[in-house]
Amino acid sequence: MSDDPVRVALLCVQNAGRSQMATAFAERERERRGLEGRVEILTGGTDPADSVHDIVVEVMAELDIDLSDRQPKSISTAELESCDYVATMGCSTLELDTSTGVEIRDWALTDPHGQDLETVRAIRDEVEGNVVSLFDEFSESADGAGATRKE
């Protein structure tokens, strides 16, 4: 295992919903697996909104995850191409040079903006499952001993 951290980018167009949820779950998963310093998480959007969607802040607060201070931001192609994994949320027209070794996942998630609470909860749960699965893919190689998820 190289000493270089695994770099993961989570993005969508506005960086105001799905990618914000994914980033929060990735940060939690990194901590649960003891991978701080071994997994670097980037997030951004191709056309960032002014703020995280209120309904996203609300459904994440139900899980004691506070997104109220998060600010959508942009992310560059160069940043993305420096990653090991890039997960788009189903809304990207992004074209990356995969010869750099980046693995791209498109999670094809429904946009939570304008959806009702139950729909956004379902999207949140799907995002969480996708993040856990992504961490399952690389955590064994990242910690060298086979990380296990703490419940």
mmCIF file of the C-alpha atoms, coordinates in Angstrom:
data_MODEL
# 
_entry.id   MODEL 
# 
loop_
_atom_site.group_PDB 
_atom_site.id 
_atom_site.type_symbol 
_atom_site.label_atom_id 
_atom_site.label_alt_id 
_atom_site.label_comp_id 
_atom_site.label_asym_id 
_atom_site.label_entity_id 
_atom_site.label_seq_id 
_atom_site.pdbx_PDB_ins_code 
_atom_site.Cartn_x 
_atom_site.Cartn_y 
_atom_site.Cartn_z 
_atom_site.occupancy 
_atom_site.B_iso_or_equiv 
_atom_site.pdbx_formal_charge 
_atom_site.auth_seq_id 
_atom_site.auth_comp_id 
_atom_site.auth_asym_id 
_atom_site.auth_atom_id 
_atom_site.pdbx_PDB_model_num 
ATOM 1   C CA . MET A 1 1   ? 0.000   0.000  0.000   1.00 0.00 ? 1   MET A CA 1 
ATOM 2   C CA . SER A 1 2   ? 1.320   3.375  -0.954  1.00 0.00 ? 2   SER A CA 1 
ATOM 3   C CA . ASP A 1 3   ? 1.513   6.116  1.635   1.00 0.00 ? 3   ASP A CA 1 
ATOM 4   C CA . ASP A 1 4   ? -0.560  8.336  -0.654  1.00 0.00 ? 4   ASP A CA 1 
ATOM 5   C CA . PRO A 1 5   ? -4.126  8.791  0.566   1.00 0.00 ? 5   PRO A CA 1 
ATOM 6   C CA . VAL A 1 6   ? -7.032  7.469  -1.458  1.00 0.00 ? 6   VAL A CA 1 
ATOM 7   C CA . ARG A 1 7   ? -8.657  10.537 -3.028  1.00 0.00 ? 7   ARG A CA 1 
ATOM 8   C CA . VAL A 1 8   ? -12.432 10.454 -3.440  1.00 0.00 ? 8   VAL A CA 1 
ATOM 9   C CA . ALA A 1 9   ? -14.487 13.189 -5.115  1.00 0.00 ? 9   ALA A CA 1 
ATOM 10  C CA . LEU A 1 10  ? -18.259 13.448 -4.746  1.00 0.00 ? 10  LEU A CA 1 
ATOM 11  C CA . LEU A 1 11  ? -19.931 15.892 -7.063  1.00 0.00 ? 11  LEU A CA 1 
ATOM 12  C CA . CYS A 1 12  ? -23.115 17.067 -8.698  1.00 0.00 ? 12  CYS A CA 1 
ATOM 13  C CA . VAL A 1 13  ? -24.112 20.157 -10.615 1.00 0.00 ? 13  VAL A CA 1 
ATOM 14  C CA . GLN A 1 14  ? -25.111 22.398 -7.708  1.00 0.00 ? 14  GLN A CA 1 
ATOM 15  C CA . ASN A 1 15  ? -23.183 20.720 -4.846  1.00 0.00 ? 15  ASN A CA 1 
ATOM 16  C CA . ALA A 1 16  ? -26.257 21.540 -2.756  1.00 0.00 ? 16  ALA A CA 1 
ATOM 17  C CA . GLY A 1 17  ? -27.930 18.179 -2.164  1.00 0.00 ? 17  GLY A CA 1 
ATOM 18  C CA . ARG A 1 18  ? -26.744 14.712 -3.106  1.00 0.00 ? 18  ARG A CA 1 
ATOM 19  C CA . SER A 1 19  ? -23.021 15.458 -3.122  1.00 0.00 ? 19  SER A CA 1 
ATOM 20  C CA . GLN A 1 20  ? -23.302 17.253 0.227   1.00 0.00 ? 20  GLN A CA 1 
ATOM 21  C CA . MET A 1 21  ? -25.036 14.207 1.732   1.00 0.00 ? 21  MET A CA 1 
ATOM 22  C CA . ALA A 1 22  ? -22.440 11.908 0.166   1.00 0.00 ? 22  ALA A CA 1 
ATOM 23  C CA . THR A 1 23  ? -19.585 14.015 1.520   1.00 0.00 ? 23  THR A CA 1 
ATOM 24  C CA . ALA A 1 24  ? -21.005 13.957 5.052   1.00 0.00 ? 24  ALA A CA 1 
ATOM 25  C CA . PHE A 1 25  ? -21.494 10.182 4.901   1.00 0.00 ? 25  PHE A CA 1 
ATOM 26  C CA . ALA A 1 26  ? -17.969 9.749  3.496   1.00 0.00 ? 26  ALA A CA 1 
ATOM 27  C CA . GLU A 1 27  ? -16.512 11.821 6.330   1.00 0.00 ? 27  GLU A CA 1 
ATOM 28  C CA . ARG A 1 28  ? -18.423 9.709  8.841   1.00 0.00 ? 28  ARG A CA 1 
ATOM 29  C CA . GLU A 1 29  ? -17.382 6.469  7.151   1.00 0.00 ? 29  GLU A CA 1 
ATOM 30  C CA . ARG A 1 30  ? -13.733 7.550  7.064   1.00 0.00 ? 30  ARG A CA 1 
ATOM 31  C CA . GLU A 1 31  ? -13.875 8.186  10.814  1.00 0.00 ? 31  GLU A CA 1 
ATOM 32  C CA . ARG A 1 32  ? -15.752 4.937  11.571  1.00 0.00 ? 32  ARG A CA 1 
ATOM 33  C CA . ARG A 1 33  ? -13.139 2.921  9.711   1.00 0.00 ? 33  ARG A CA 1 
ATOM 34  C CA . GLY A 1 34  ? -10.187 4.764  11.219  1.00 0.00 ? 34  GLY A CA 1 
ATOM 35  C CA . LEU A 1 35  ? -9.013  6.013  7.834   1.00 0.00 ? 35  LEU A CA 1 
ATOM 36  C CA . GLU A 1 36  ? -8.313  9.640  8.759   1.00 0.00 ? 36  GLU A CA 1 
ATOM 37  C CA . GLY A 1 37  ? -5.168  10.664 6.924   1.00 0.00 ? 37  GLY A CA 1 
ATOM 38  C CA . ARG A 1 38  ? -5.599  7.770  4.480   1.00 0.00 ? 38  ARG A CA 1 
ATOM 39  C CA . VAL A 1 39  ? -8.721  8.949  2.642   1.00 0.00 ? 39  VAL A CA 1 
ATOM 40  C CA . GLU A 1 40  ? -9.044  12.459 1.250   1.00 0.00 ? 40  GLU A CA 1 
ATOM 41  C CA . ILE A 1 41  ? -12.579 13.603 0.388   1.00 0.00 ? 41  ILE A CA 1 
ATOM 42  C CA . LEU A 1 42  ? -13.290 16.343 -2.140  1.00 0.00 ? 42  LEU A CA 1 
ATOM 43  C CA . THR A 1 43  ? -16.679 17.709 -3.094  1.00 0.00 ? 43  THR A CA 1 
ATOM 44  C CA . GLY A 1 44  ? -17.957 20.305 -5.478  1.00 0.00 ? 44  GLY A CA 1 
ATOM 45  C CA . GLY A 1 45  ? -20.264 21.149 -8.313  1.00 0.00 ? 45  GLY A CA 1 
ATOM 46  C CA . THR A 1 46  ? -20.019 22.153 -11.928 1.00 0.00 ? 46  THR A CA 1 
ATOM 47  C CA . ASP A 1 47  ? -22.434 25.073 -11.293 1.00 0.00 ? 47  ASP A CA 1 
ATOM 48  C CA . PRO A 1 48  ? -22.633 25.522 -7.497  1.00 0.00 ? 48  PRO A CA 1 
ATOM 49  C CA . ALA A 1 49  ? -25.798 26.825 -5.832  1.00 0.00 ? 49  ALA A CA 1 
ATOM 50  C CA . ASP A 1 50  ? -25.791 29.596 -3.247  1.00 0.00 ? 50  ASP A CA 1 
ATOM 51  C CA . SER A 1 51  ? -26.549 27.240 -0.353  1.00 0.00 ? 51  SER A CA 1 
ATOM 52  C CA . VAL A 1 52  ? -27.274 23.645 0.560   1.00 0.00 ? 52  VAL A CA 1 
ATOM 53  C CA . HIS A 1 53  ? -30.955 22.824 0.005   1.00 0.00 ? 53  HIS A CA 1 
ATOM 54  C CA . ASP A 1 54  ? -32.962 23.327 3.227   1.00 0.00 ? 54  ASP A CA 1 
ATOM 55  C CA . ILE A 1 55  ? -34.676 19.943 2.916   1.00 0.00 ? 55  ILE A CA 1 
ATOM 56  C CA . VAL A 1 56  ? -31.264 18.228 2.648   1.00 0.00 ? 56  VAL A CA 1 
ATOM 57  C CA . VAL A 1 57  ? -30.094 19.994 5.801   1.00 0.00 ? 57  VAL A CA 1 
ATOM 58  C CA . GLU A 1 58  ? -33.325 18.836 7.483   1.00 0.00 ? 58  GLU A CA 1 
ATOM 59  C CA . VAL A 1 59  ? -33.085 15.127 6.559   1.00 0.00 ? 59  VAL A CA 1 
ATOM 60  C CA . MET A 1 60  ? -29.412 14.953 7.469   1.00 0.00 ? 60  MET A CA 1 
ATOM 61  C CA . ALA A 1 61  ? -30.151 16.574 10.841  1.00 0.00 ? 61  ALA A CA 1 
ATOM 62  C CA . GLU A 1 62  ? -32.460 13.612 11.506  1.00 0.00 ? 62  GLU A CA 1 
ATOM 63  C CA . LEU A 1 63  ? -29.256 11.518 11.579  1.00 0.00 ? 63  LEU A CA 1 
ATOM 64  C CA . ASP A 1 64  ? -27.405 14.070 13.741  1.00 0.00 ? 64  ASP A CA 1 
ATOM 65  C CA . ILE A 1 65  ? -25.371 15.299 10.776  1.00 0.00 ? 65  ILE A CA 1 
ATOM 66  C CA . ASP A 1 66  ? -25.251 19.089 10.563  1.00 0.00 ? 66  ASP A CA 1 
ATOM 67  C CA . LEU A 1 67  ? -24.920 20.504 7.057   1.00 0.00 ? 67  LEU A CA 1 
ATOM 68  C CA . SER A 1 68  ? -26.176 23.976 7.974   1.00 0.00 ? 68  SER A CA 1 
ATOM 69  C CA . ASP A 1 69  ? -22.684 25.483 7.774   1.00 0.00 ? 69  ASP A CA 1 
ATOM 70  C CA . ARG A 1 70  ? -21.729 23.821 4.468   1.00 0.00 ? 70  ARG A CA 1 
ATOM 71  C CA . GLN A 1 71  ? -21.289 25.973 1.393   1.00 0.00 ? 71  GLN A CA 1 
ATOM 72  C CA . PRO A 1 72  ? -21.564 24.656 -2.185  1.00 0.00 ? 72  PRO A CA 1 
ATOM 73  C CA . LYS A 1 73  ? -18.353 25.159 -4.134  1.00 0.00 ? 73  LYS A CA 1 
ATOM 74  C CA . SER A 1 74  ? -16.897 24.448 -7.537  1.00 0.00 ? 74  SER A CA 1 
ATOM 75  C CA . ILE A 1 75  ? -14.412 21.701 -8.324  1.00 0.00 ? 75  ILE A CA 1 
ATOM 76  C CA . SER A 1 76  ? -11.933 21.683 -11.187 1.00 0.00 ? 76  SER A CA 1 
ATOM 77  C CA . THR A 1 77  ? -11.317 18.994 -13.764 1.00 0.00 ? 77  THR A CA 1 
ATOM 78  C CA . ALA A 1 78  ? -7.676  18.877 -12.610 1.00 0.00 ? 78  ALA A CA 1 
ATOM 79  C CA . GLU A 1 79  ? -8.800  18.162 -9.033  1.00 0.00 ? 79  GLU A CA 1 
ATOM 80  C CA . LEU A 1 80  ? -11.104 15.415 -10.245 1.00 0.00 ? 80  LEU A CA 1 
ATOM 81  C CA . GLU A 1 81  ? -8.495  13.802 -12.457 1.00 0.00 ? 81  GLU A CA 1 
ATOM 82  C CA . SER A 1 82  ? -6.125  13.648 -9.458  1.00 0.00 ? 82  SER A CA 1 
ATOM 83  C CA . CYS A 1 83  ? -8.595  11.404 -7.623  1.00 0.00 ? 83  CYS A CA 1 
ATOM 84  C CA . ASP A 1 84  ? -8.740  7.643  -7.369  1.00 0.00 ? 84  ASP A CA 1 
ATOM 85  C CA . TYR A 1 85  ? -12.569 7.618  -7.375  1.00 0.00 ? 85  TYR A CA 1 
ATOM 86  C CA . VAL A 1 86  ? -15.084 10.163 -8.652  1.00 0.00 ? 86  VAL A CA 1 
ATOM 87  C CA . ALA A 1 87  ? -18.747 9.624  -7.879  1.00 0.00 ? 87  ALA A CA 1 
ATOM 88  C CA . THR A 1 88  ? -21.279 11.721 -9.754  1.00 0.00 ? 88  THR A CA 1 
ATOM 89  C CA . MET A 1 89  ? -24.831 11.855 -8.510  1.00 0.00 ? 89  MET A CA 1 
ATOM 90  C CA . GLY A 1 90  ? -26.600 11.251 -11.814 1.00 0.00 ? 90  GLY A CA 1 
ATOM 91  C CA . CYS A 1 91  ? -26.578 14.777 -13.123 1.00 0.00 ? 91  CYS A CA 1 
ATOM 92  C CA . SER A 1 92  ? -23.123 15.279 -14.516 1.00 0.00 ? 92  SER A CA 1 
ATOM 93  C CA . THR A 1 93  ? -22.072 15.797 -18.084 1.00 0.00 ? 93  THR A CA 1 
ATOM 94  C CA . LEU A 1 94  ? -18.511 15.590 -16.854 1.00 0.00 ? 94  LEU A CA 1 
ATOM 95  C CA . GLU A 1 95  ? -15.868 14.191 -19.154 1.00 0.00 ? 95  GLU A CA 1 
ATOM 96  C CA . LEU A 1 96  ? -12.643 13.188 -17.446 1.00 0.00 ? 96  LEU A CA 1 
ATOM 97  C CA . ASP A 1 97  ? -9.432  11.688 -18.739 1.00 0.00 ? 97  ASP A CA 1 
ATOM 98  C CA . THR A 1 98  ? -9.617  8.238  -17.187 1.00 0.00 ? 98  THR A CA 1 
ATOM 99  C CA . SER A 1 99  ? -6.063  7.456  -18.329 1.00 0.00 ? 99  SER A CA 1 
ATOM 100 C CA . THR A 1 100 ? -4.971  9.132  -15.092 1.00 0.00 ? 100 THR A CA 1 
ATOM 101 C CA . GLY A 1 101 ? -6.378  6.099  -13.270 1.00 0.00 ? 101 GLY A CA 1 
ATOM 102 C CA . VAL A 1 102 ? -9.528  7.738  -11.905 1.00 0.00 ? 102 VAL A CA 1 
ATOM 103 C CA . GLU A 1 103 ? -12.487 5.387  -11.525 1.00 0.00 ? 103 GLU A CA 1 
ATOM 104 C CA . ILE A 1 104 ? -15.819 7.072  -12.219 1.00 0.00 ? 104 ILE A CA 1 
ATOM 105 C CA . ARG A 1 105 ? -19.116 6.020  -10.678 1.00 0.00 ? 105 ARG A CA 1 
ATOM 106 C CA . ASP A 1 106 ? -22.449 7.535  -11.658 1.00 0.00 ? 106 ASP A CA 1 
ATOM 107 C CA . TRP A 1 107 ? -24.922 6.847  -8.893  1.00 0.00 ? 107 TRP A CA 1 
ATOM 108 C CA . ALA A 1 108 ? -27.951 8.021  -10.920 1.00 0.00 ? 108 ALA A CA 1 
ATOM 109 C CA . LEU A 1 109 ? -29.748 9.535  -7.929  1.00 0.00 ? 109 LEU A CA 1 
ATOM 110 C CA . THR A 1 110 ? -32.928 11.595 -8.053  1.00 0.00 ? 110 THR A CA 1 
ATOM 111 C CA . ASP A 1 111 ? -32.378 15.302 -7.392  1.00 0.00 ? 111 ASP A CA 1 
ATOM 112 C CA . PRO A 1 112 ? -33.759 16.099 -3.908  1.00 0.00 ? 112 PRO A CA 1 
ATOM 113 C CA . HIS A 1 113 ? -34.499 19.733 -4.821  1.00 0.00 ? 113 HIS A CA 1 
ATOM 114 C CA . GLY A 1 114 ? -38.253 20.310 -4.794  1.00 0.00 ? 114 GLY A CA 1 
ATOM 115 C CA . GLN A 1 115 ? -39.022 16.779 -3.561  1.00 0.00 ? 115 GLN A CA 1 
ATOM 116 C CA . ASP A 1 116 ? -41.149 15.897 -0.520  1.00 0.00 ? 116 ASP A CA 1 
ATOM 117 C CA . LEU A 1 117 ? -39.605 14.817 2.779   1.00 0.00 ? 117 LEU A CA 1 
ATOM 118 C CA . GLU A 1 118 ? -40.157 11.073 2.296   1.00 0.00 ? 118 GLU A CA 1 
ATOM 119 C CA . THR A 1 119 ? -38.542 11.147 -1.155  1.00 0.00 ? 119 THR A CA 1 
ATOM 120 C CA . VAL A 1 120 ? -35.527 13.050 0.166   1.00 0.00 ? 120 VAL A CA 1 
ATOM 121 C CA . ARG A 1 121 ? -35.177 10.552 3.019   1.00 0.00 ? 121 ARG A CA 1 
ATOM 122 C CA . ALA A 1 122 ? -35.128 7.720  0.473   1.00 0.00 ? 122 ALA A CA 1 
ATOM 123 C CA . ILE A 1 123 ? -32.485 9.560  -1.583  1.00 0.00 ? 123 ILE A CA 1 
ATOM 124 C CA . ARG A 1 124 ? -30.454 10.123 1.599   1.00 0.00 ? 124 ARG A CA 1 
ATOM 125 C CA . ASP A 1 125 ? -30.593 6.422  2.451   1.00 0.00 ? 125 ASP A CA 1 
ATOM 126 C CA . GLU A 1 126 ? -29.523 5.475  -1.076  1.00 0.00 ? 126 GLU A CA 1 
ATOM 127 C CA . VAL A 1 127 ? -26.623 7.942  -0.910  1.00 0.00 ? 127 VAL A CA 1 
ATOM 128 C CA . GLU A 1 128 ? -25.525 6.443  2.405   1.00 0.00 ? 128 GLU A CA 1 
ATOM 129 C CA . GLY A 1 129 ? -25.582 2.917  0.984   1.00 0.00 ? 129 GLY A CA 1 
ATOM 130 C CA . ASN A 1 130 ? -23.566 3.995  -2.055  1.00 0.00 ? 130 ASN A CA 1 
ATOM 131 C CA . VAL A 1 131 ? -20.929 5.660  0.125   1.00 0.00 ? 131 VAL A CA 1 
ATOM 132 C CA . VAL A 1 132 ? -20.605 2.587  2.364   1.00 0.00 ? 132 VAL A CA 1 
ATOM 133 C CA . SER A 1 133 ? -20.231 0.365  -0.714  1.00 0.00 ? 133 SER A CA 1 
ATOM 134 C CA . LEU A 1 134 ? -17.571 2.651  -2.169  1.00 0.00 ? 134 LEU A CA 1 
ATOM 135 C CA . PHE A 1 135 ? -15.615 2.550  1.093   1.00 0.00 ? 135 PHE A CA 1 
ATOM 136 C CA . ASP A 1 136 ? -15.961 -1.243 1.112   1.00 0.00 ? 136 ASP A CA 1 
ATOM 137 C CA . GLU A 1 137 ? -14.205 -1.284 -2.277  1.00 0.00 ? 137 GLU A CA 1 
ATOM 138 C CA . PHE A 1 138 ? -11.065 0.474  -1.175  1.00 0.00 ? 138 PHE A CA 1 
ATOM 139 C CA . SER A 1 139 ? -10.884 0.346  2.620   1.00 0.00 ? 139 SER A CA 1 
ATOM 140 C CA . GLU A 1 140 ? -9.190  -3.036 2.775   1.00 0.00 ? 140 GLU A CA 1 
ATOM 141 C CA . SER A 1 141 ? -6.335  -1.804 0.623   1.00 0.00 ? 141 SER A CA 1 
ATOM 142 C CA . ALA A 1 142 ? -6.304  1.575  2.389   1.00 0.00 ? 142 ALA A CA 1 
ATOM 143 C CA . ASP A 1 143 ? -5.690  0.157  5.854   1.00 0.00 ? 143 ASP A CA 1 
ATOM 144 C CA . GLY A 1 144 ? -3.724  -2.902 4.814   1.00 0.00 ? 144 GLY A CA 1 
ATOM 145 C CA . ALA A 1 145 ? -5.481  -5.146 7.313   1.00 0.00 ? 145 ALA A CA 1 
ATOM 146 C CA . GLY A 1 146 ? -9.062  -5.141 6.121   1.00 0.00 ? 146 GLY A CA 1 
ATOM 147 C CA . ALA A 1 147 ? -11.113 -2.379 7.693   1.00 0.00 ? 147 ALA A CA 1 
ATOM 148 C CA . THR A 1 148 ? -14.405 -3.360 9.180   1.00 0.00 ? 148 THR A CA 1 
ATOM 149 C CA . ARG A 1 149 ? -17.329 -1.048 9.552   1.00 0.00 ? 149 ARG A CA 1 
ATOM 150 C CA . LYS A 1 150 ? -18.237 -0.149 13.106  1.00 0.00 ? 150 LYS A CA 1 
ATOM 151 C CA . GLU A 1 151 ? -21.937 -0.314 13.793  1.00 0.00 ? 151 GLU A CA 1 
# 
